[in-house]
């Protein structure tokens, strides 16, 4: 697929209610392979490589959340996804919120999967700037090794070694240009807490009790939730619940969508 003279890669499978999956930073559609295949038994599933990741081209300087949301809109329009559920993991959640802001009429419901609506803290901005410097000096592999391991609950590192190794390889294969442009985009994204609080759409928030990036007790105190919210905390997951607790995650998403269909 060519959009704005750039290539955007995606995978489409299944039939039924449309569901769009957006991956996280240093990931690609490959990270969803098993999870997406299982969802496609019930839903029509679209998995997209966000700009700068996987096989999708990057914007020249910065991958803004709003620009990536606009790309998602163009792809879904071309595929006839007039209304759909949107699930965003981590970075994908930031893009999902930008989509909610720009194209709310397209959504049946939205889910943040190990993600949140807050802007970067000063500490996080400094961390992202250090990562940009490391990539620019040819040390991206160091970021990949550290970040991916940290994304899993400490107690799951041995249990999910094969999946962790695959995730590390996906991260290492992420183009340097895409990594830098995406880090810049995350740094400048606005706080969308008010937007989320005011939505009338069904909202599913999935968090991990053992998430090393988003401590769930802290984040839930900082975010005011909309009325139509389902909050689920995966007891044995870090930042990768769809890998660490796949069965539970699938059940949560299916129940969320079925609840909407019966209301």
Residue pairs with C-beta under 8 A, 6 or more apart in sequence:
1 7
1 8
1 9
1 10
1 75
1 78
2 8
3 71
3 74
3 75
4 71
6 51
6 56
6 57
6 58
6 59
7 55
7 56
7 57
8 48
8 49
8 51
8 56
8 57
8 71
8 75
9 29
9 48
9 49
9 54
9 55
9 56
10 29
10 46
10 47
10 48
10 49
10 75
11 29
11 36
11 46
11 47
12 44
12 45
12 46
12 47
12 79
13 36
13 37
13 40
13 44
13 45
14 39
14 40
14 41
14 42
14 43
14 44
14 45
15 43
15 44
16 42
16 43
16 44
17 43
17 44
17 84
17 85
17 108
17 257
17 261
18 43
18 44
18 46
18 76
18 81
18 83
18 84
18 85
19 39
19 43
19 44
19 45
19 46
19 84
19 85
19 87
19 253
19 257
20 45
20 46
20 47
20 48
20 72
20 76
20 81
20 84
20 85
20 86
20 87
21 32
21 35
21 36
21 39
21 45
21 46
21 47
21 48
21 87
21 89
21 92
22 48
22 50
22 72
22 86
22 87
22 88
22 89
22 91
22 92
22 93
22 95
22 96
23 29
23 31
23 32
23 47
23 49
23 50
23 53
23 54
23 89
23 90
23 91
23 92
24 31
24 89
24 90
24 91
24 92
24 114
24 115
24 239
25 90
25 91
25 147
25 182
25 183
25 186
26 53
26 143
26 144
26 147
26 148
26 170
26 171
26 174
26 179
27 53
27 54
27 89
27 90
27 91
27 167
27 170
27 171
28 49
28 53
28 54
28 55
28 170
28 173
28 174
29 36
29 47
29 48
29 49
29 54
30 54
30 166
30 170
31 89
31 167
31 170
31 243
32 47
32 242
34 246
35 242
35 243
35 246
35 249
35 250
36 45
36 47
38 246
38 250
39 45
39 250
39 253
39 254
42 254
43 85
43 257
46 75
46 76
46 79
46 81
46 84
48 56
48 72
48 75
49 55
49 56
50 56
50 63
50 68
50 91
50 92
50 95
50 182
51 57
51 58
51 59
51 63
51 67
51 68
51 71
51 178
51 181
51 182
52 58
52 59
52 63
52 174
52 175
52 177
52 178
52 179
52 181
52 182
53 174
53 178
53 182
54 170
54 174
56 178
58 175
58 177
58 178
58 181
58 182
59 67
59 181
60 181
61 181
61 184
62 181
62 184
62 185
62 188
63 178
63 181
63 182
63 184
63 185
64 185
64 188
64 189
65 94
65 95
65 97
65 98
65 185
65 186
65 189
66 98
66 101
66 102
67 185
68 95
68 98
68 185
69 95
69 96
69 98
69 99
69 101
69 102
69 103
70 102
72 95
72 99
73 99
73 102
73 103
73 106
76 84
76 106
81 106
82 106
83 106
83 107
83 108
84 106
84 107
84 108
85 107
85 108
85 109
85 110
85 111
85 257
85 260
86 96
86 99
86 100
86 107
86 109
86 110
86 111
87 96
87 110
87 111
87 113
87 204
87 253
88 94
88 95
88 96
88 97
88 110
88 111
88 112
88 113
88 115
89 113
89 114
89 115
89 242
90 113
90 114
90 115
90 213
90 239
91 115
91 182
91 186
92 113
92 115
93 112
93 113
93 114
93 115
93 116
94 115
94 186
94 189
96 110
96 111
96 112
96 115
97 110
97 112
97 117
97 192
97 195
97 196
98 189
98 192
99 106
99 107
100 107
100 110
100 192
100 195
100 196
100 199
100 201
101 192
101 195
104 199
104 201
107 201
108 201
108 202
108 260
109 201
109 202
109 203
109 204
109 256
109 257
109 260
110 199
110 201
110 202
110 203
110 204
111 203
111 204
111 205
111 206
111 253
111 256
112 203
112 204
112 205
112 206
113 206
113 241
113 242
113 249
114 206
114 207
114 208
114 211
114 213
114 214
114 239
114 240
114 241
115 214
116 214
116 219
116 222
116 223
117 191
117 192
117 193
117 195
117 196
117 223
118 191
118 193
118 219
118 222
118 223
119 189
119 190
119 191
120 128
120 186
120 187
120 189
125 187
128 183
128 186
128 187
129 183
129 187
131 143
131 179
131 183
132 180
132 183
132 184
134 140
134 142
134 143
135 143
135 176
135 179
135 180
135 183
136 176
136 180
140 172
140 174
140 176
140 179
141 172
143 171
143 179
144 168
144 171
144 172
144 174
145 168
147 171
148 164
148 167
148 168
148 171
149 157
149 164
149 168
150 212
150 213
150 238
150 239
151 167
151 212
151 213
151 238
151 239
151 240
152 160
152 164
152 238
152 239
152 240
152 243
152 244
153 208
153 210
153 211
153 212
153 236
153 237
153 238
153 244
154 210
154 212
154 238
155 210
155 236
156 236
156 237
156 238
156 244
157 164
160 240
160 243
160 244
163 240
163 243
167 240
167 243
193 222
193 223
193 224
196 203
196 223
196 225
196 226
197 223
197 224
197 225
197 226
198 226
199 226
200 226
200 227
200 228
201 226
201 228
202 228
202 230
202 256
202 259
202 260
203 225
203 226
203 228
203 229
203 230
204 229
204 230
204 232
204 252
204 253
204 256
205 225
205 229
205 230
205 231
205 232
206 232
206 234
206 241
206 249
206 252
207 214
207 216
207 219
207 220
207 231
207 232
207 233
207 234
208 214
208 216
208 233
208 234
208 237
208 238
208 239
208 240
208 241
208 244
209 216
209 233
209 234
209 235
209 236
209 237
210 236
210 237
210 238
211 237
211 238
211 239
212 238
212 239
213 238
213 239
214 239
216 233
220 231
225 231
230 252
230 256
230 259
232 252
234 241
234 244
234 245
234 248
234 249
235 245
236 244
236 245
237 244
237 245
238 244
241 248
241 249
242 249
